[in-house]
Amino acid sequence: MIELANVNQLSIDFVELIAPLLALTVSIGIGLWLKDAMDALVKGLTFRADTAIEEGCTVYIDGQRATIIKIGIFKTTFQIQNGKGTTWRFVPNKRIEFLRIEKVITENEGTTEH
């Protein structure tokens, strides 16, 4: 009986040791996830608030002509005409800063985009 009591006490001590470490690990994971989510949210809102580029604008994204279909909170959708046909490119807003985006002001034919 004494050995059983020692095993029970040992398991209780083990749980008391592991529980805070588990809670700390979960807290760090949630914190990192929230940081990433907030970073994406801020970048999305910043891109959306930029009045120079809005939905419907014609732009060049990394050298390809595209139309901005939707500027969302977490991602932006570009419509691209290429050899494959019409494709939509979904770009997470946290990656927008790494793209070269050029807004088309005046076409060679003299038409103006907004």
Biopython code that builds the backbone (N, CA, C, O; Angstrom):
import numpy as np
from Bio.PDB.StructureBuilder import StructureBuilder

atoms = [
    (1, "MET", "N", (0.805, -1.199, 0.000)),
    (1, "MET", "CA", (0.000, 0.000, 0.000)),
    (1, "MET", "C", (0.848, 1.262, 0.000)),
    (1, "MET", "O", (0.491, 2.268, -0.613)),
    (2, "ILE", "N", (1.966, 1.194, 0.691)),
    (2, "ILE", "CA", (2.834, 2.359, 0.766)),
    (2, "ILE", "C", (3.415, 2.663, -0.611)),
    (2, "ILE", "O", (3.563, 3.830, -0.976)),
    (3, "GLU", "N", (3.746, 1.622, -1.379)),
    (3, "GLU", "CA", (4.286, 1.834, -2.720)),
    (3, "GLU", "C", (3.247, 2.474, -3.638)),
    (3, "GLU", "O", (3.593, 3.327, -4.455)),
    (4, "LEU", "N", (1.989, 2.079, -3.518)),
    (4, "LEU", "CA", (0.914, 2.661, -4.315)),
    (4, "LEU", "C", (0.748, 4.138, -3.980)),
    (4, "LEU", "O", (0.521, 4.949, -4.878)),
    (5, "ALA", "N", (0.853, 4.490, -2.741)),
    (5, "ALA", "CA", (0.753, 5.890, -2.327)),
    (5, "ALA", "C", (1.905, 6.697, -2.910)),
    (5, "ALA", "O", (1.722, 7.842, -3.325)),
    (6, "ASN", "N", (3.096, 6.097, -2.942)),
    (6, "ASN", "CA", (4.249, 6.793, -3.519)),
    (6, "ASN", "C", (4.072, 7.016, -5.021)),
    (6, "ASN", "O", (4.429, 8.076, -5.535)),
    (7, "VAL", "N", (3.521, 6.021, -5.729)),
    (7, "VAL", "CA", (3.272, 6.160, -7.165)),
    (7, "VAL", "C", (2.238, 7.250, -7.411)),
    (7, "VAL", "O", (2.402, 8.065, -8.319)),
    (8, "ASN", "N", (1.180, 7.272, -6.616)),
    (8, "ASN", "CA", (0.159, 8.312, -6.763)),
    (8, "ASN", "C", (0.756, 9.693, -6.509)),
    (8, "ASN", "O", (0.467, 10.640, -7.239)),
    (9, "GLN", "N", (1.575, 9.805, -5.490)),
    (9, "GLN", "CA", (2.206, 11.089, -5.173)),
    (9, "GLN", "C", (3.148, 11.514, -6.303)),
    (9, "GLN", "O", (3.213, 12.691, -6.659)),
    (10, "LEU", "N", (3.873, 10.546, -6.859)),
    (10, "LEU", "CA", (4.789, 10.833, -7.961)),
    (10, "LEU", "C", (4.027, 11.317, -9.195)),
    (10, "LEU", "O", (4.470, 12.250, -9.865)),
    (11, "SER", "N", (2.893, 10.698, -9.499)),
    (11, "SER", "CA", (2.104, 11.123, -10.659)),
    (11, "SER", "C", (1.516, 12.510, -10.439)),
    (11, "SER", "O", (1.425, 13.299, -11.380)),
    (12, "ILE", "N", (1.116, 12.817, -9.211)),
    (12, "ILE", "CA", (0.595, 14.158, -8.907)),
    (12, "ILE", "C", (1.706, 15.189, -9.071)),
    (12, "ILE", "O", (1.478, 16.260, -9.633)),
    (13, "ASP", "N", (2.912, 14.872, -8.583)),
    (13, "ASP", "CA", (4.047, 15.782, -8.737)),
    (13, "ASP", "C", (4.371, 15.998, -10.217)),
    (13, "ASP", "O", (4.684, 17.116, -10.628)),
    (14, "PHE", "N", (4.296, 14.940, -11.011)),
    (14, "PHE", "CA", (4.579, 15.023, -12.436)),
    (14, "PHE", "C", (3.562, 15.930, -13.135)),
    (14, "PHE", "O", (3.935, 16.755, -13.968)),
    (15, "VAL", "N", (2.290, 15.778, -12.798)),
    (15, "VAL", "CA", (1.233, 16.609, -13.388)),
    (15, "VAL", "C", (1.434, 18.065, -12.985)),
    (15, "VAL", "O", (1.246, 18.965, -13.803)),
    (16, "GLU", "N", (1.812, 18.302, -11.736)),
    (16, "GLU", "CA", (2.049, 19.678, -11.283)),
    (16, "GLU", "C", (3.236, 20.307, -12.010)),
    (16, "GLU", "O", (3.287, 21.525, -12.183)),
    (17, "LEU", "N", (4.176, 19.489, -12.429)),
    (17, "LEU", "CA", (5.329, 19.990, -13.166)),
    (17, "LEU", "C", (4.984, 20.242, -14.637)),
    (17, "LEU", "O", (5.417, 21.242, -15.209)),
    (18, "ILE", "N", (4.224, 19.360, -15.243)),
    (18, "ILE", "CA", (3.916, 19.439, -16.675)),
    (18, "ILE", "C", (2.831, 20.474, -16.986)),
    (18, "ILE", "O", (2.901, 21.129, -18.026)),
    (19, "ALA", "N", (1.847, 20.636, -16.129)),
    (19, "ALA", "CA", (0.719, 21.532, -16.409)),
    (19, "ALA", "C", (1.164, 22.960, -16.721)),
    (19, "ALA", "O", (0.693, 23.521, -17.710)),
    (20, "PRO", "N", (2.040, 23.577, -15.936)),
    (20, "PRO", "CA", (2.467, 24.942, -16.288)),
    (20, "PRO", "C", (3.242, 25.002, -17.608)),
    (20, "PRO", "O", (3.105, 25.964, -18.363)),
    (21, "LEU", "N", (4.047, 23.985, -17.886)),
    (21, "LEU", "CA", (4.788, 23.969, -19.149)),
    (21, "LEU", "C", (3.842, 23.839, -20.339)),
    (21, "LEU", "O", (4.039, 24.477, -21.373)),
    (22, "LEU", "N", (2.826, 23.016, -20.185)),
    (22, "LEU", "CA", (1.830, 22.860, -21.244)),
    (22, "LEU", "C", (1.058, 24.164, -21.451)),
    (22, "LEU", "O", (0.823, 24.579, -22.586)),
    (23, "ALA", "N", (0.667, 24.804, -20.354)),
    (23, "ALA", "CA", (-0.050, 26.078, -20.449)),
    (23, "ALA", "C", (0.826, 27.143, -21.108)),
    (23, "ALA", "O", (0.341, 27.935, -21.916)),
    (24, "LEU", "N", (2.108, 27.163, -20.765)),
    (24, "LEU", "CA", (3.034, 28.124, -21.359)),
    (24, "LEU", "C", (3.185, 27.878, -22.861)),
    (24, "LEU", "O", (3.189, 28.825, -23.647)),
    (25, "THR", "N", (3.306, 26.630, -23.253)),
    (25, "THR", "CA", (3.442, 26.280, -24.669)),
    (25, "THR", "C", (2.200, 26.690, -25.457)),
    (25, "THR", "O", (2.313, 27.257, -26.544)),
    (26, "VAL", "N", (1.031, 26.408, -24.919)),
    (26, "VAL", "CA", (-0.220, 26.788, -25.585)),
    (26, "VAL", "C", (-0.328, 28.307, -25.671)),
    (26, "VAL", "O", (-0.743, 28.838, -26.702)),
    (27, "SER", "N", (0.037, 29.008, -24.610)),
    (27, "SER", "CA", (-0.020, 30.477, -24.604)),
    (27, "SER", "C", (0.914, 31.073, -25.647)),
    (27, "SER", "O", (0.541, 32.016, -26.346)),
    (28, "ILE", "N", (2.115, 30.535, -25.758)),
    (28, "ILE", "CA", (3.059, 31.031, -26.765)),
    (28, "ILE", "C", (2.513, 30.782, -28.169)),
    (28, "ILE", "O", (2.615, 31.652, -29.034)),
    (29, "GLY", "N", (1.940, 29.609, -28.403)),
    (29, "GLY", "CA", (1.356, 29.296, -29.712)),
    (29, "GLY", "C", (0.230, 30.248, -30.072)),
    (29, "GLY", "O", (0.169, 30.750, -31.195)),
    (30, "ILE", "N", (-0.655, 30.495, -29.129)),
    (30, "ILE", "CA", (-1.769, 31.422, -29.372)),
    (30, "ILE", "C", (-1.238, 32.834, -29.606)),
    (30, "ILE", "O", (-1.731, 33.547, -30.480)),
    (31, "GLY", "N", (-0.241, 33.235, -28.833)),
    (31, "GLY", "CA", (0.348, 34.564, -28.998)),
    (31, "GLY", "C", (0.963, 34.756, -30.374)),
    (31, "GLY", "O", (0.777, 35.799, -31.002)),
    (32, "LEU", "N", (1.696, 33.755, -30.844)),
    (32, "LEU", "CA", (2.303, 33.846, -32.175)),
    (32, "LEU", "C", (1.241, 33.873, -33.272)),
    (32, "LEU", "O", (1.373, 34.603, -34.255)),
    (33, "TRP", "N", (0.190, 33.075, -33.099)),
    (33, "TRP", "CA", (-0.894, 33.070, -34.084)),
    (33, "TRP", "C", (-1.587, 34.439, -34.116)),
    (33, "TRP", "O", (-1.876, 34.963, -35.192)),
    (34, "LEU", "N", (-1.852, 35.016, -32.937)),
    (34, "LEU", "CA", (-2.503, 36.328, -32.884)),
    (34, "LEU", "C", (-1.618, 37.406, -33.502)),
    (34, "LEU", "O", (-2.112, 38.291, -34.202)),
    (35, "LYS", "N", (-0.322, 37.336, -33.249)),
    (35, "LYS", "CA", (0.605, 38.309, -33.829)),
    (35, "LYS", "C", (0.552, 38.246, -35.352)),
    (35, "LYS", "O", (0.493, 39.281, -36.015)),
    (36, "ASP", "N", (0.574, 37.045, -35.902)),
    (36, "ASP", "CA", (0.529, 36.875, -37.352)),
    (36, "ASP", "C", (-0.803, 37.358, -37.916)),
    (36, "ASP", "O", (-0.839, 38.020, -38.953)),
    (37, "ALA", "N", (-1.898, 37.026, -37.234)),
    (37, "ALA", "CA", (-3.225, 37.449, -37.693)),
    (37, "ALA", "C", (-3.364, 38.969, -37.639)),
    (37, "ALA", "O", (-3.915, 39.572, -38.560)),
    (38, "MET", "N", (-2.876, 39.587, -36.580)),
    (38, "MET", "CA", (-2.968, 41.045, -36.460)),
    (38, "MET", "C", (-2.083, 41.733, -37.500)),
    (38, "MET", "O", (-2.459, 42.772, -38.044)),
    (39, "ASP", "N", (-0.917, 41.162, -37.777)),
    (39, "ASP", "CA", (-0.027, 41.709, -38.800)),
    (39, "ASP", "C", (-0.722, 41.682, -40.163)),
    (39, "ASP", "O", (-0.693, 42.667, -40.901)),
    (40, "ALA", "N", (-1.343, 40.556, -40.487)),
    (40, "ALA", "CA", (-2.065, 40.435, -41.759)),
    (40, "ALA", "C", (-3.241, 41.413, -41.812)),
    (40, "ALA", "O", (-3.501, 42.019, -42.851)),
    (41, "LEU", "N", (-3.944, 41.563, -40.702)),
    (41, "LEU", "CA", (-5.089, 42.473, -40.650)),
    (41, "LEU", "C", (-4.648, 43.916, -40.873)),
    (41, "LEU", "O", (-5.270, 44.642, -41.649)),
    (42, "VAL", "N", (-3.585, 44.333, -40.199)),
    (42, "VAL", "CA", (-3.098, 45.708, -40.337)),
    (42, "VAL", "C", (-2.624, 45.968, -41.766)),
    (42, "VAL", "O", (-2.913, 47.024, -42.329)),
    (43, "LYS", "N", (-1.906, 45.026, -42.352)),
    (43, "LYS", "CA", (-1.436, 45.211, -43.728)),
    (43, "LYS", "C", (-2.605, 45.258, -44.705)),
    (43, "LYS", "O", (-2.577, 46.020, -45.671)),
    (44, "GLY", "N", (-3.630, 44.449, -44.458)),
    (44, "GLY", "CA", (-4.808, 44.471, -45.311)),
    (44, "GLY", "C", (-5.563, 45.778, -45.217)),
    (44, "GLY", "O", (-5.982, 46.335, -46.232)),
    (45, "LEU", "N", (-5.738, 46.272, -44.001)),
    (45, "LEU", "CA", (-6.443, 47.541, -43.821)),
    (45, "LEU", "C", (-5.644, 48.705, -44.397)),
    (45, "LEU", "O", (-6.217, 49.639, -44.957)),
    (46, "THR", "N", (-4.327, 48.650, -44.261)),
    (46, "THR", "CA", (-3.474, 49.700, -44.819)),
    (46, "THR", "C", (-3.568, 49.716, -46.340)),
    (46, "THR", "O", (-3.698, 50.782, -46.942)),
    (47, "PHE", "N", (-3.503, 48.545, -46.962)),
    (47, "PHE", "CA", (-3.601, 48.469, -48.424)),
    (47, "PHE", "C", (-4.982, 48.913, -48.884)),
    (47, "PHE", "O", (-5.118, 49.601, -49.895)),
    (48, "ARG", "N", (-5.995, 48.519, -48.141)),
    (48, "ARG", "CA", (-7.373, 48.885, -48.504)),
    (48, "ARG", "C", (-7.608, 50.389, -48.357)),
    (48, "ARG", "O", (-8.356, 50.980, -49.137)),
    (49, "ALA", "N", (-6.974, 51.006, -47.363)),
    (49, "ALA", "CA", (-7.159, 52.436, -47.114)),
    (49, "ALA", "C", (-6.393, 53.308, -48.105)),
    (49, "ALA", "O", (-6.668, 54.503, -48.214)),
    (50, "ASP", "N", (-5.446, 52.732, -48.820)),
    (50, "ASP", "CA", (-4.668, 53.485, -49.805)),
    (50, "ASP", "C", (-5.595, 53.906, -50.941)),
    (50, "ASP", "O", (-6.124, 53.061, -51.663)),
    (51, "THR", "N", (-5.790, 55.207, -51.096)),
    (51, "THR", "CA", (-6.742, 55.695, -52.101)),
    (51, "THR", "C", (-6.171, 55.670, -53.516)),
    (51, "THR", "O", (-6.917, 55.832, -54.482)),
    (52, "ALA", "N", (-4.863, 55.470, -53.654)),
    (52, "ALA", "CA", (-4.258, 55.437, -54.988)),
    (52, "ALA", "C", (-4.628, 54.166, -55.739)),
    (52, "ALA", "O", (-4.707, 54.168, -56.968)),
    (53, "ILE", "N", (-4.855, 53.086, -55.008)),
    (53, "ILE", "CA", (-5.194, 51.809, -55.634)),
    (53, "ILE", "C", (-6.517, 51.335, -55.048)),
    (53, "ILE", "O", (-6.673, 51.238, -53.831)),
    (54, "GLU", "N", (-7.472, 51.041, -55.937)),
    (54, "GLU", "CA", (-8.786, 50.592, -55.473)),
    (54, "GLU", "C", (-9.304, 49.497, -56.397)),
    (54, "GLU", "O", (-8.717, 49.222, -57.443)),
    (55, "GLU", "N", (-10.406, 48.878, -55.998)),
    (55, "GLU", "CA", (-11.006, 47.820, -56.806)),
    (55, "GLU", "C", (-11.385, 48.369, -58.178)),
    (55, "GLU", "O", (-11.919, 49.472, -58.290)),
    (56, "GLY", "N", (-11.104, 47.590, -59.213)),
    (56, "GLY", "CA", (-11.402, 47.998, -60.581)),
    (56, "GLY", "C", (-10.231, 48.652, -61.288)),
    (56, "GLY", "O", (-10.268, 48.815, -62.508)),
    (57, "CYS", "N", (-9.191, 49.031, -60.557)),
    (57, "CYS", "CA", (-8.010, 49.652, -61.168)),
    (57, "CYS", "C", (-7.252, 48.644, -62.019)),
    (57, "CYS", "O", (-7.201, 47.453, -61.715)),
    (58, "THR", "N", (-6.668, 49.157, -63.091)),
    (58, "THR", "CA", (-5.763, 48.345, -63.895)),
    (58, "THR", "C", (-4.355, 48.610, -63.393)),
    (58, "THR", "O", (-3.934, 49.760, -63.265)),
    (59, "VAL", "N", (-3.635, 47.539, -63.110)),
    (59, "VAL", "CA", (-2.277, 47.642, -62.575)),
    (59, "VAL", "C", (-1.380, 46.643, -63.294)),
    (59, "VAL", "O", (-1.855, 45.754, -64.001)),
    (60, "TYR", "N", (-0.105, 46.802, -63.104)),
    (60, "TYR", "CA", (0.862, 45.784, -63.495)),
    (60, "TYR", "C", (1.397, 45.193, -62.208)),
    (60, "TYR", "O", (1.937, 45.909, -61.363)),
    (61, "ILE", "N", (1.246, 43.885, -62.058)),
    (61, "ILE", "CA", (1.722, 43.191, -60.869)),
    (61, "ILE", "C", (2.862, 42.279, -61.306)),
    (61, "ILE", "O", (2.655, 41.297, -62.018)),
    (62, "ASP", "N", (4.047, 42.619, -60.873)),
    (62, "ASP", "CA", (5.264, 41.899, -61.280)),
    (62, "ASP", "C", (5.357, 41.763, -62.798)),
    (62, "ASP", "O", (5.735, 40.711, -63.313)),
    (63, "GLY", "N", (5.009, 42.842, -63.514)),
    (63, "GLY", "CA", (5.135, 42.868, -64.968)),
    (63, "GLY", "C", (3.942, 42.342, -65.740)),
    (63, "GLY", "O", (3.928, 42.437, -66.967)),
    (64, "GLN", "N", (2.937, 41.788, -65.067)),
    (64, "GLN", "CA", (1.741, 41.279, -65.752)),
    (64, "GLN", "C", (0.591, 42.256, -65.555)),
    (64, "GLN", "O", (0.345, 42.742, -64.451)),
    (65, "ARG", "N", (-0.107, 42.532, -66.654)),
    (65, "ARG", "CA", (-1.263, 43.423, -66.580)),
    (65, "ARG", "C", (-2.386, 42.718, -65.831)),
    (65, "ARG", "O", (-2.692, 41.556, -66.096)),
    (66, "ALA", "N", (-2.995, 43.435, -64.894)),
    (66, "ALA", "CA", (-4.046, 42.834, -64.070)),
    (66, "ALA", "C", (-5.074, 43.889, -63.693)),
    (66, "ALA", "O", (-4.811, 45.090, -63.743)),
    (67, "THR", "N", (-6.241, 43.410, -63.316)),
    (67, "THR", "CA", (-7.295, 44.258, -62.776)),
    (67, "THR", "C", (-7.546, 43.819, -61.344)),
    (67, "THR", "O", (-7.631, 42.625, -61.054)),
    (68, "ILE", "N", (-7.664, 44.794, -60.449)),
    (68, "ILE", "CA", (-7.951, 44.456, -59.055)),
    (68, "ILE", "C", (-9.440, 44.154, -58.948)),
    (68, "ILE", "O", (-10.277, 45.026, -59.182)),
    (69, "ILE", "N", (-9.762, 42.928, -58.597)),
    (69, "ILE", "CA", (-11.152, 42.501, -58.472)),
    (69, "ILE", "C", (-11.683, 42.815, -57.077)),
    (69, "ILE", "O", (-12.770, 43.373, -56.930)),
    (70, "LYS", "N", (-10.913, 42.454, -56.062)),
    (70, "LYS", "CA", (-11.385, 42.616, -54.686)),
    (70, "LYS", "C", (-10.198, 42.861, -53.768)),
    (70, "LYS", "O", (-9.202, 42.139, -53.825)),
    (71, "ILE", "N", (-10.304, 43.873, -52.927)),
    (71, "ILE", "CA", (-9.317, 44.102, -51.872)),
    (71, "ILE", "C", (-10.001, 43.731, -50.568)),
    (71, "ILE", "O", (-10.841, 44.473, -50.058)),
    (72, "GLY", "N", (-9.634, 42.578, -50.038)),
    (72, "GLY", "CA", (-10.215, 42.109, -48.792)),
    (72, "GLY", "C", (-9.340, 42.462, -47.605)),
    (72, "GLY", "O", (-8.296, 43.097, -47.753)),
    (73, "ILE", "N", (-9.771, 42.048, -46.442)),
    (73, "ILE", "CA", (-9.005, 42.330, -45.232)),
    (73, "ILE", "C", (-7.739, 41.486, -45.192)),
    (73, "ILE", "O", (-6.692, 41.965, -44.758)),
    (74, "PHE", "N", (-7.822, 40.236, -45.641)),
    (74, "PHE", "CA", (-6.672, 39.341, -45.559)),
    (74, "PHE", "C", (-6.053, 38.993, -46.912)),
    (74, "PHE", "O", (-4.907, 38.548, -46.960)),
    (75, "LYS", "N", (-6.792, 39.187, -48.022)),
    (75, "LYS", "CA", (-6.222, 38.883, -49.337)),
    (75, "LYS", "C", (-6.829, 39.786, -50.397)),
    (75, "LYS", "O", (-7.927, 40.320, -50.239)),
    (76, "THR", "N", (-6.077, 39.940, -51.489)),
    (76, "THR", "CA", (-6.504, 40.745, -52.628)),
    (76, "THR", "C", (-6.553, 39.842, -53.853)),
    (76, "THR", "O", (-5.676, 39.001, -54.051)),
    (77, "THR", "N", (-7.582, 40.023, -54.670)),
    (77, "THR", "CA", (-7.762, 39.208, -55.866)),
    (77, "THR", "C", (-7.473, 40.052, -57.100)),
    (77, "THR", "O", (-8.060, 41.117, -57.294)),
    (78, "PHE", "N", (-6.560, 39.558, -57.930)),
    (78, "PHE", "CA", (-6.203, 40.200, -59.191)),
    (78, "PHE", "C", (-6.667, 39.308, -60.338)),
    (78, "PHE", "O", (-6.505, 38.089, -60.282)),
    (79, "GLN", "N", (-7.243, 39.911, -61.378)),
    (79, "GLN", "CA", (-7.610, 39.172, -62.591)),
    (79, "GLN", "C", (-6.540, 39.440, -63.636)),
    (79, "GLN", "O", (-6.243, 40.592, -63.951)),
    (80, "ILE", "N", (-5.963, 38.371, -64.172)),
    (80, "ILE", "CA", (-4.860, 38.486, -65.121)),
    (80, "ILE", "C", (-5.239, 37.786, -66.421)),
    (80, "ILE", "O", (-5.714, 36.651, -66.412)),
    (81, "GLN", "N", (-5.024, 38.478, -67.538)),
    (81, "GLN", "CA", (-5.199, 37.887, -68.869)),
    (81, "GLN", "C", (-3.820, 37.433, -69.334)),
    (81, "GLN", "O", (-2.906, 38.250, -69.446)),
    (82, "ASN", "N", (-3.662, 36.147, -69.604)),
    (82, "ASN", "CA", (-2.373, 35.650, -70.086)),
    (82, "ASN", "C", (-2.607, 34.517, -71.073)),
    (82, "ASN", "O", (-3.744, 34.293, -71.490)),
    (83, "GLY", "N", (-1.570, 33.805, -71.452)),
    (83, "GLY", "CA", (-1.674, 32.721, -72.416)),
    (83, "GLY", "C", (-2.577, 31.591, -71.956)),
    (83, "GLY", "O", (-3.042, 30.803, -72.780)),
    (84, "LYS", "N", (-2.832, 31.494, -70.669)),
    (84, "LYS", "CA", (-3.713, 30.455, -70.121)),
    (84, "LYS", "C", (-5.179, 30.868, -70.194)),
    (84, "LYS", "O", (-6.068, 30.047, -69.968)),
    (85, "GLY", "N", (-5.431, 32.122, -70.504)),
    (85, "GLY", "CA", (-6.785, 32.654, -70.481)),
    (85, "GLY", "C", (-6.898, 33.674, -69.365)),
    (85, "GLY", "O", (-5.936, 34.375, -69.051)),
    (86, "THR", "N", (-8.066, 33.752, -68.774)),
    (86, "THR", "CA", (-8.275, 34.654, -67.652)),
    (86, "THR", "C", (-8.042, 33.878, -66.364)),
    (86, "THR", "O", (-8.673, 32.849, -66.124)),
    (87, "THR", "N", (-7.136, 34.378, -65.544)),
    (87, "THR", "CA", (-6.861, 33.728, -64.257)),
    (87, "THR", "C", (-7.012, 34.740, -63.139)),
    (87, "THR", "O", (-6.815, 35.939, -63.336)),
    (88, "TRP", "N", (-7.356, 34.255, -61.987)),
    (88, "TRP", "CA", (-7.418, 35.086, -60.799)),
    (88, "TRP", "C", (-6.245, 34.729, -59.915)),
    (88, "TRP", "O", (-5.990, 33.554, -59.653)),
    (89, "ARG", "N", (-5.540, 35.728, -59.460)),
    (89, "ARG", "CA", (-4.407, 35.526, -58.557)),
    (89, "ARG", "C", (-4.806, 36.055, -57.190)),
    (89, "ARG", "O", (-5.114, 37.236, -57.034)),
    (90, "PHE", "N", (-4.797, 35.175, -56.209)),
    (90, "PHE", "CA", (-5.153, 35.533, -54.842)),
    (90, "PHE", "C", (-3.860, 35.772, -54.068)),
    (90, "PHE", "O", (-3.042, 34.864, -53.921)),
    (91, "VAL", "N", (-3.681, 36.988, -53.577)),
    (91, "VAL", "CA", (-2.444, 37.350, -52.884)),
    (91, "VAL", "C", (-2.780, 37.729, -51.444)),
    (91, "VAL", "O", (-3.567, 38.648, -51.218)),
    (92, "PRO", "N", (-2.195, 37.033, -50.468)),
    (92, "PRO", "CA", (-2.376, 37.462, -49.077)),
    (92, "PRO", "C", (-1.828, 38.882, -48.918)),
    (92, "PRO", "O", (-0.750, 39.193, -49.426)),
    (93, "ASN", "N", (-2.563, 39.733, -48.220)),
    (93, "ASN", "CA", (-2.152, 41.130, -48.089)),
    (93, "ASN", "C", (-0.809, 41.289, -47.384)),
    (93, "ASN", "O", (-0.125, 42.294, -47.578)),
    (94, "LYS", "N", (-0.427, 40.317, -46.574)),
    (94, "LYS", "CA", (0.879, 40.434, -45.926)),
    (94, "LYS", "C", (2.015, 40.220, -46.927)),
    (94, "LYS", "O", (3.171, 40.500, -46.610)),
    (95, "ARG", "N", (1.702, 39.722, -48.144)),
    (95, "ARG", "CA", (2.717, 39.538, -49.190)),
    (95, "ARG", "C", (2.711, 40.683, -50.212)),
    (95, "ARG", "O", (3.600, 40.751, -51.061)),
    (96, "ILE", "N", (1.723, 41.578, -50.139)),
    (96, "ILE", "CA", (1.589, 42.670, -51.109)),
    (96, "ILE", "C", (2.857, 43.530, -51.155)),
    (96, "ILE", "O", (3.286, 43.950, -52.230)),
    (97, "GLU", "N", (3.447, 43.786, -49.998)),
    (97, "GLU", "CA", (4.611, 44.668, -49.963)),
    (97, "GLU", "C", (5.808, 44.092, -50.724)),
    (97, "GLU", "O", (6.730, 44.831, -51.067)),
    (98, "PHE", "N", (5.805, 42.796, -50.990)),
    (98, "PHE", "CA", (6.912, 42.170, -51.710)),
    (98, "PHE", "C", (6.682, 42.135, -53.220)),
    (98, "PHE", "O", (7.560, 41.704, -53.968)),
    (99, "LEU", "N", (5.513, 42.585, -53.674)),
    (99, "LEU", "CA", (5.200, 42.614, -55.103)),
    (99, "LEU", "C", (5.484, 44.001, -55.673)),
    (99, "LEU", "O", (5.430, 45.001, -54.957)),
    (100, "ARG", "N", (5.780, 44.047, -56.944)),
    (100, "ARG", "CA", (5.924, 45.336, -57.615)),
    (100, "ARG", "C", (4.585, 45.627, -58.287)),
    (100, "ARG", "O", (4.224, 44.984, -59.272)),
    (101, "ILE", "N", (3.855, 46.595, -57.749)),
    (101, "ILE", "CA", (2.541, 46.955, -58.284)),
    (101, "ILE", "C", (2.636, 48.356, -58.866)),
    (101, "ILE", "O", (3.017, 49.306, -58.182)),
    (102, "GLU", "N", (2.280, 48.467, -60.152)),
    (102, "GLU", "CA", (2.297, 49.749, -60.843)),
    (102, "GLU", "C", (0.891, 50.028, -61.353)),
    (102, "GLU", "O", (0.304, 49.199, -62.047)),
    (103, "LYS", "N", (0.353, 51.186, -61.012)),
    (103, "LYS", "CA", (-0.992, 51.549, -61.447)),
    (103, "LYS", "C", (-0.942, 52.150, -62.846)),
    (103, "LYS", "O", (-0.089, 52.986, -63.145)),
    (104, "VAL", "N", (-1.873, 51.709, -63.704)),
    (104, "VAL", "CA", (-1.984, 52.259, -65.055)),
    (104, "VAL", "C", (-2.800, 53.541, -64.961)),
    (104, "VAL", "O", (-3.959, 53.525, -64.547)),
    (105, "ILE", "N", (-2.184, 54.644, -65.349)),
    (105, "ILE", "CA", (-2.874, 55.938, -65.335)),
    (105, "ILE", "C", (-3.465, 56.219, -66.712)),
    (105, "ILE", "O", (-4.646, 56.546, -66.836)),
    (106, "THR", "N", (-2.635, 56.091, -67.742)),
    (106, "THR", "CA", (-3.064, 56.342, -69.114)),
    (106, "THR", "C", (-2.528, 55.234, -70.002)),
    (106, "THR", "O", (-1.340, 54.913, -69.964)),
    (107, "GLU", "N", (-3.406, 54.656, -70.797)),
    (107, "GLU", "CA", (-3.002, 53.634, -71.761)),
    (107, "GLU", "C", (-2.342, 54.311, -72.952)),
    (107, "GLU", "O", (-2.494, 55.516, -73.149)),
    (108, "ASN", "N", (-1.621, 53.547, -73.736)),
    (108, "ASN", "CA", (-0.993, 54.082, -74.945)),
    (108, "ASN", "C", (-2.024, 54.646, -75.912)),
    (108, "ASN", "O", (-1.739, 55.586, -76.654)),
    (109, "GLU", "N", (-3.234, 54.066, -75.902)),
    (109, "GLU", "CA", (-4.293, 54.541, -76.800)),
    (109, "GLU", "C", (-4.911, 55.843, -76.298)),
    (109, "GLU", "O", (-5.689, 56.473, -77.013)),
    (110, "GLY", "N", (-4.573, 56.249, -75.080)),
    (110, "GLY", "CA", (-5.113, 57.492, -74.552)),
    (110, "GLY", "C", (-6.300, 57.302, -73.634)),
    (110, "GLY", "O", (-6.862, 58.289, -73.162)),
    (111, "THR", "N", (-6.708, 56.059, -73.359)),
    (111, "THR", "CA", (-7.814, 55.845, -72.437)),
    (111, "THR", "C", (-7.294, 55.922, -71.015)),
    (111, "THR", "O", (-6.151, 55.556, -70.741)),
    (112, "THR", "N", (-8.116, 56.390, -70.132)),
    (112, "THR", "CA", (-7.712, 56.557, -68.741)),
    (112, "THR", "C", (-8.442, 55.551, -67.873)),
    (112, "THR", "O", (-9.654, 55.376, -68.000)),
    (113, "GLU", "N", (-7.721, 54.903, -67.008)),
    (113, "GLU", "CA", (-8.296, 53.986, -66.018)),
    (113, "GLU", "C", (-8.439, 54.745, -64.710)),
    (113, "GLU", "O", (-7.834, 55.804, -64.538)),
    (114, "HIS", "N", (-9.223, 54.221, -63.795)),
    (114, "HIS", "CA", (-9.333, 54.849, -62.469)),
    (114, "HIS", "C", (-8.572, 54.072, -61.446)),
    (114, "HIS", "O", (-8.551, 54.450, -60.274)),
]
sb = StructureBuilder()
sb.init_structure("model")
sb.init_model(0)
sb.init_chain("A")
sb.init_seg("    ")
for serial, (resi, resn, name, xyz) in enumerate(atoms, 1):
    if name == "N":
        sb.init_residue(resn, " ", resi, " ")
    sb.init_atom(name, np.array(xyz, "f"), 0.0, 1.0, " ", f" {name:<3s}", serial, name[0])
structure = sb.get_structure()
